[in-house]
């Protein structure tokens, strides 16, 4: 499945996956074959940062 291109929809998708299915961003990226650097850069450009302590982007 291709990731959503809209950063706000992407944020919702990723945070839902992190909440429901994966204990960390690394696990999500590994299991879903997502480039972590690209994902975090895309979300950072929209003002979001991964917070490992809560396993979510904020």
N, CA, C and O atoms as a GROMACS GRO file, in nm:
protein
  232
    1UNK      N    1   0.084  -0.119   0.000
    1UNK     CA    2   0.000   0.000   0.000
    1UNK      C    3   0.088   0.125   0.000
    1UNK      O    4   0.185   0.134   0.075
    2UNK      N    5   0.054   0.219  -0.083
    2UNK     CA    6   0.126   0.346  -0.086
    2UNK      C    7   0.080   0.432   0.031
    2UNK      O    8  -0.037   0.432   0.068
    3UNK      N    9   0.173   0.506   0.087
    3UNK     CA   10   0.139   0.596   0.197
    3UNK      C   11   0.064   0.716   0.144
    3UNK      O   12   0.087   0.759   0.031
    4UNK      N   13  -0.025   0.772   0.225
    4UNK     CA   14  -0.096   0.894   0.182
    4UNK      C   15   0.003   1.007   0.154
    4UNK      O   16   0.103   1.021   0.225
    5UNK      N   17  -0.022   1.087   0.054
    5UNK     CA   18   0.068   1.196   0.020
    5UNK      C   19   0.040   1.323   0.101
    5UNK      O   20   0.130   1.403   0.125
    6UNK      N   21  -0.085   1.341   0.142
    6UNK     CA   22  -0.119   1.456   0.225
    6UNK      C   23  -0.060   1.437   0.365
    6UNK      O   24  -0.085   1.334   0.428
    7UNK      N   25   0.020   1.532   0.414
    7UNK     CA   26   0.089   1.512   0.542
    7UNK      C   27  -0.004   1.494   0.661
    7UNK      O   28   0.032   1.425   0.756
    8UNK      N   29  -0.123   1.554   0.658
    8UNK     CA   30  -0.215   1.540   0.770
    8UNK      C   31  -0.283   1.403   0.770
    8UNK      O   32  -0.308   1.345   0.876
    9UNK      N   33  -0.314   1.353   0.652
    9UNK     CA   34  -0.368   1.217   0.642
    9UNK      C   35  -0.258   1.117   0.676
    9UNK      O   36  -0.284   1.016   0.742
   10UNK      N   37  -0.136   1.144   0.630
   10UNK     CA   38  -0.022   1.059   0.664
   10UNK      C   39  -0.001   1.054   0.814
   10UNK      O   40   0.020   0.946   0.870
   11UNK      N   41  -0.008   1.168   0.880
   11UNK     CA   42   0.005   1.174   1.025
   11UNK      C   43  -0.099   1.085   1.092
   11UNK      O   44  -0.066   1.006   1.181
   12UNK      N   45  -0.222   1.097   1.052
   12UNK     CA   46  -0.330   1.017   1.110
   12UNK      C   47  -0.306   0.868   1.087
   12UNK      O   48  -0.322   0.786   1.178
   13UNK      N   49  -0.268   0.833   0.966
   13UNK     CA   50  -0.243   0.693   0.931
   13UNK      C   51  -0.130   0.635   1.016
   13UNK      O   52  -0.144   0.528   1.075
   14UNK      N   53  -0.018   0.707   1.022
   14UNK     CA   54   0.100   0.658   1.095
   14UNK      C   55   0.070   0.649   1.245
   14UNK      O   56   0.104   0.550   1.309
   15UNK      N   57   0.008   0.752   1.300
   15UNK     CA   58  -0.021   0.748   1.444
   15UNK      C   59  -0.119   0.637   1.479
   15UNK      O   60  -0.108   0.576   1.586
   16UNK      N   61  -0.214   0.610   1.391
   16UNK     CA   62  -0.307   0.499   1.415
   16UNK      C   63  -0.233   0.366   1.414
   16UNK      O   64  -0.255   0.280   1.500
   17UNK      N   65  -0.145   0.349   1.316
   17UNK     CA   66  -0.065   0.225   1.310
   17UNK      C   67   0.022   0.210   1.434
   17UNK      O   68   0.033   0.101   1.489
   18UNK      N   69   0.085   0.320   1.477
   18UNK     CA   70   0.170   0.315   1.596
   18UNK      C   71   0.087   0.282   1.720
   18UNK      O   72   0.130   0.202   1.804
   19UNK      N   73  -0.029   0.341   1.730
   19UNK     CA   74  -0.115   0.316   1.847
   19UNK      C   75  -0.167   0.172   1.848
   19UNK      O   76  -0.167   0.106   1.953
   20UNK      N   77  -0.211   0.123   1.733
   20UNK     CA   78  -0.281  -0.005   1.728
   20UNK      C   79  -0.193  -0.126   1.701
   20UNK      O   80  -0.225  -0.236   1.746
   21UNK      N   81  -0.082  -0.108   1.628
   21UNK     CA   82  -0.011  -0.225   1.577
   21UNK      C   83   0.137  -0.234   1.608
   21UNK      O   84   0.193  -0.344   1.605
   22UNK      N   85   0.204  -0.124   1.638
   22UNK     CA   86   0.350  -0.128   1.649
   22UNK      C   87   0.400  -0.057   1.775
   22UNK      O   88   0.352   0.052   1.808
   23UNK      N   89   0.496  -0.117   1.844
   23UNK     CA   90   0.548  -0.058   1.968
   23UNK      C   91   0.650   0.054   1.944
   23UNK      O   92   0.691   0.121   2.039
   24UNK      N   93   0.692   0.074   1.818
   24UNK     CA   94   0.791   0.179   1.790
   24UNK      C   95   0.786   0.215   1.642
   24UNK      O   96   0.733   0.140   1.559
   25UNK      N   97   0.843   0.331   1.611
   25UNK     CA   98   0.852   0.374   1.472
   25UNK      C   99   0.940   0.280   1.391
   25UNK      O  100   0.911   0.251   1.275
   26UNK      N  101   1.048   0.232   1.452
   26UNK     CA  102   1.136   0.138   1.382
   26UNK      C  103   1.061   0.011   1.343
   26UNK      O  104   1.078  -0.039   1.231
   27UNK      N  105   0.979  -0.041   1.434
   27UNK     CA  106   0.901  -0.162   1.404
   27UNK      C  107   0.803  -0.137   1.290
   27UNK      O  108   0.789  -0.220   1.200
   28UNK      N  109   0.735  -0.023   1.294
   28UNK     CA  110   0.642   0.012   1.187
   28UNK      C  111   0.713   0.018   1.053
   28UNK      O  112   0.668  -0.041   0.955
   29UNK      N  113   0.823   0.090   1.049
   29UNK     CA  114   0.896   0.106   0.923
   29UNK      C  115   0.949  -0.027   0.870
   29UNK      O  116   0.945  -0.052   0.750
   30UNK      N  117   0.998  -0.110   0.959
   30UNK     CA  118   1.050  -0.240   0.917
   30UNK      C  119   0.937  -0.328   0.862
   30UNK      O  120   0.950  -0.386   0.755
   31UNK      N  121   0.828  -0.337   0.936
   31UNK     CA  122   0.718  -0.426   0.897
   31UNK      C  123   0.646  -0.378   0.771
   31UNK      O  124   0.602  -0.460   0.689
   32UNK      N  125   0.633  -0.247   0.755
   32UNK     CA  126   0.558  -0.192   0.642
   32UNK      C  127   0.649  -0.150   0.526
   32UNK      O  128   0.601  -0.095   0.427
   33UNK      N  129   0.779  -0.176   0.539
   33UNK     CA  130   0.878  -0.140   0.437
   33UNK      C  131   0.870   0.009   0.400
   33UNK      O  132   0.857   0.046   0.284
   34UNK      N  133   0.878   0.092   0.506
   34UNK     CA  134   0.872   0.237   0.492
   34UNK      C  135   1.012   0.293   0.521
   34UNK      O  136   1.077   0.250   0.616
   35UNK      N  137   1.055   0.387   0.439
   35UNK     CA  138   1.183   0.453   0.464
   35UNK      C  139   1.163   0.553   0.578
   35UNK      O  140   1.094   0.654   0.562
   36UNK      N  141   1.225   0.524   0.692
   36UNK     CA  142   1.206   0.606   0.812
   36UNK      C  143   1.249   0.751   0.789
   36UNK      O  144   1.178   0.844   0.829
   37UNK      N  145   1.363   0.772   0.725
   37UNK     CA  146   1.413   0.908   0.704
   37UNK      C  147   1.316   0.989   0.618
   37UNK      O  148   1.290   1.106   0.646
   38UNK      N  149   1.264   0.928   0.515
   38UNK     CA  150   1.169   0.996   0.427
   38UNK      C  151   1.040   1.029   0.501
   38UNK      O  152   0.986   1.139   0.489
   39UNK      N  153   0.991   0.933   0.578
   39UNK     CA  154   0.869   0.952   0.655
   39UNK      C  155   0.885   1.066   0.756
   39UNK      O  156   0.801   1.156   0.762
   40UNK      N  157   0.992   1.060   0.834
   40UNK     CA  158   1.011   1.164   0.936
   40UNK      C  159   1.036   1.300   0.871
   40UNK      O  160   0.993   1.402   0.926
   41UNK      N  161   1.104   1.305   0.757
   41UNK     CA  162   1.127   1.431   0.688
   41UNK      C  163   0.996   1.490   0.635
   41UNK      O  164   0.972   1.611   0.646
   42UNK      N  165   0.912   1.406   0.580
   42UNK     CA  166   0.782   1.452   0.530
   42UNK      C  167   0.697   1.510   0.642
   42UNK      O  168   0.638   1.616   0.627
   43UNK      N  169   0.692   1.439   0.754
   43UNK     CA  170   0.612   1.487   0.866
   43UNK      C  171   0.677   1.607   0.934
   43UNK      O  172   0.606   1.695   0.983
   44UNK      N  173   0.809   1.613   0.938
   44UNK     CA  174   0.879   1.728   0.997
   44UNK      C  175   0.852   1.854   0.914
   44UNK      O  176   0.838   1.963   0.970
   45UNK      N  177   0.844   1.839   0.783
   45UNK     CA  178   0.816   1.954   0.697
   45UNK      C  179   0.677   2.013   0.725
   45UNK      O  180   0.653   2.130   0.699
   46UNK      N  181   0.588   1.930   0.778
   46UNK     CA  182   0.454   1.977   0.814
   46UNK      C  183   0.447   2.017   0.961
   46UNK      O  184   0.340   2.054   1.011
   47UNK      N  185   0.561   2.010   1.031
   47UNK     CA  186   0.566   2.055   1.169
   47UNK      C  187   0.551   1.947   1.274
   47UNK      O  188   0.528   1.978   1.391
   48UNK      N  189   0.562   1.822   1.235
   48UNK     CA  190   0.544   1.711   1.330
   48UNK      C  191   0.675   1.641   1.360
   48UNK      O  192   0.762   1.628   1.274
   49UNK      N  193   0.688   1.598   1.483
   49UNK     CA  194   0.809   1.530   1.530
   49UNK      C  195   0.770   1.401   1.602
   49UNK      O  196   0.671   1.398   1.674
   50UNK      N  197   0.848   1.296   1.580
   50UNK     CA  198   0.822   1.169   1.648
   50UNK      C  199   0.866   1.179   1.794
   50UNK      O  200   0.977   1.223   1.824
   51UNK      N  201   0.776   1.138   1.884
   51UNK     CA  202   0.804   1.138   2.028
   51UNK      C  203   0.806   0.993   2.076
   51UNK      O  204   0.701   0.934   2.098
   52UNK      N  205   0.926   0.935   2.091
   52UNK     CA  206   0.934   0.795   2.131
   52UNK      C  207   0.866   0.765   2.264
   52UNK      O  208   0.814   0.655   2.283
   53UNK      N  209   0.865   0.860   2.354
   53UNK     CA  210   0.806   0.836   2.487
   53UNK      C  211   0.657   0.806   2.481
   53UNK      O  212   0.603   0.737   2.568
   54UNK      N  213   0.590   0.859   2.376
   54UNK     CA  214   0.446   0.831   2.360
   54UNK      C  215   0.418   0.753   2.232
   54UNK      O  216   0.303   0.722   2.202
   55UNK      N  217   0.523   0.721   2.157
   55UNK     CA  218   0.512   0.645   2.032
   55UNK      C  219   0.412   0.708   1.936
   55UNK      O  220   0.326   0.640   1.879
   56UNK      N  221   0.424   0.839   1.918
   56UNK     CA  222   0.336   0.914   1.829
   56UNK      C  223   0.411   1.032   1.771
   56UNK      O  224   0.512   1.078   1.826
   57UNK      N  225   0.362   1.081   1.659
   57UNK     CA  226   0.407   1.208   1.605
   57UNK      C  227   0.318   1.317   1.661
   57UNK      O  228   0.196   1.301   1.670
   58UNK      N  229   0.378   1.428   1.700
   58UNK     CA  230   0.304   1.544   1.753
   58UNK      C  231   0.356   1.670   1.690
   58UNK      O  232   0.308   1.779   1.721
   0.00000   0.00000   0.00000
